[in-house]
Amino acid sequence: GVFGKREELADGRIITVDDNYIRNHIEEPQKNVVKGFSPVMPTYKGQLSESEMNALIAYIKSLK
């Protein structure tokens, strides 16, 4: 339920959770970590096809 919402990152920046943020976070989860969360997610860079990535982003966007 965070798609489209603004989130504060650990470094103090404010971002809007959009398709690009989700894609980048799946591929490089150690970058742009939301404040209050530990960067423990593994990277999925190179492990998902473009269609799988798009499906995953669509699924995350649908969560309320």
Secondary structure per residue as TSV (DSSP state, phi and psi in degrees):
chain	resnum	aa	ss	phi	psi
A	1	G	-	360.0	23.4
A	2	V	-	-104.2	-5.7
A	3	F	T	-61.1	130.2
A	4	G	T	87.0	-8.6
A	5	K	-	-89.0	158.1
A	6	R	E	-91.2	137.2
A	7	E	E	-131.0	145.4
A	8	E	E	-91.5	132.1
A	9	L	B	-88.8	165.1
A	10	A	T	-57.8	-28.7
A	11	D	T	-87.7	4.7
A	12	G	S	94.8	-12.6
A	13	R	-	-70.5	153.2
A	14	I	E	-109.5	130.8
A	15	I	E	-127.1	161.2
A	16	T	E	-103.7	127.9
A	17	V	-	-72.9	111.0
A	18	D	-	-132.6	-176.4
A	19	D	H	-54.0	-44.3
A	20	N	H	-65.5	-41.3
A	21	Y	H	-62.2	-46.2
A	22	I	H	-61.0	-47.7
A	23	R	H	-58.7	-49.0
A	24	N	H	-63.8	-37.2
A	25	H	H	-70.9	-34.0
A	26	I	H	-66.7	-39.4
A	27	E	H	-82.9	-32.6
A	28	E	-	-137.5	72.2
A	29	P	T	-67.7	-14.9
A	30	Q	T	-79.6	-14.7
A	31	K	S	-95.1	147.7
A	32	N	S	54.8	51.2
A	33	V	-	-78.3	135.4
A	34	V	B	-68.0	137.4
A	35	K	T	-54.1	135.2
A	36	G	T	92.8	-6.3
A	37	F	-	-112.2	145.7
A	38	S	-	-88.3	142.7
A	39	P	-	-80.3	76.5
A	40	V	-	-107.3	-9.7
A	41	M	-	-69.7	135.6
A	42	P	-	-75.4	160.4
A	43	T	-	-78.2	147.7
A	44	Y	-	-117.2	16.6
A	45	K	T	-59.7	127.5
A	46	G	T	80.1	-0.8
A	47	Q	T	-101.7	-13.4
A	48	L	S	-117.0	139.3
A	49	S	-	-73.3	168.5
A	50	E	H	-60.7	-41.1
A	51	S	H	-68.6	-36.0
A	52	E	H	-66.1	-41.6
A	53	M	H	-62.3	-45.9
A	54	N	H	-62.1	-39.1
A	55	A	H	-66.5	-40.7
A	56	L	H	-65.2	-42.9
A	57	I	H	-62.3	-44.1
A	58	A	H	-60.9	-40.4
A	59	Y	H	-64.1	-47.3
A	60	I	H	-60.7	-40.2
A	61	K	H	-63.7	-29.3
A	62	S	H	-79.5	-15.4
A	63	L	-	-69.8	136.7
A	64	K	-	-113.9	360.0
